[in-house]
Amino acid sequence: MKIILNIVTLVFTVLASHFSFSQCPSPSELMKPDRKAGWSESSQSKAGALMSGQEYTYTFIAQRGMEYKVNTLAGVDVISSENVDFKLYYTEVEKTMIDGEWVYDRVDKVVFDSKTNKEEKEEITFSSSKTRKLTMKLSLTSFEKENVVQCVAICVETRRMPDIGLK
């Protein structure tokens, strides 16, 4: 009987912890894309729980010919972009000649850094000249209480770039 009670307690604890951390709203509940301007929510949007001091690394694919709008939001009761820092970058291989030999180095090219662009912290809009994998390093800034789990949402919106030129 004690084994059954332990198993039931364990199952209840696992389910309770799952439901307590799954209460973060989805990105589509927090932001509605401007459909009149051609924006739609990407399936690459994510939401989850993060603790102050932790860093989350998120990767997504930016397709050629698409325009992207990225918002990051976090909070406990009020979810906003005020206490989130993030850096969006891609990695490129650079080829240089050193002492008569070609040397290949991986270099991170920063698309956006919220620490250096404080005035543009709400959202960023960009397009890519070719399809590439982008990486976002996200962390929470100061919070009143330590070890508080906050809901974090990364909202990615896309739209096709207009065709410009002669055909």
Secondary structure, DSSP 4 states (H G I P E B T S, - for coil): -HHHHHHHHHHHHHHHHHHHHS-SPPHHHH----GGGT-EE-TT-EEEEEETT-EEEEEEEEPTTEEEEEEEEEESSS-BSTTEEEEEEEEEEEEEEETTEEEEEEEEEEEEETTT-GGG-S-EEEE-SS-EEEEEEEEE---SSTT-EEEEEEEEEEEEPPP-S--
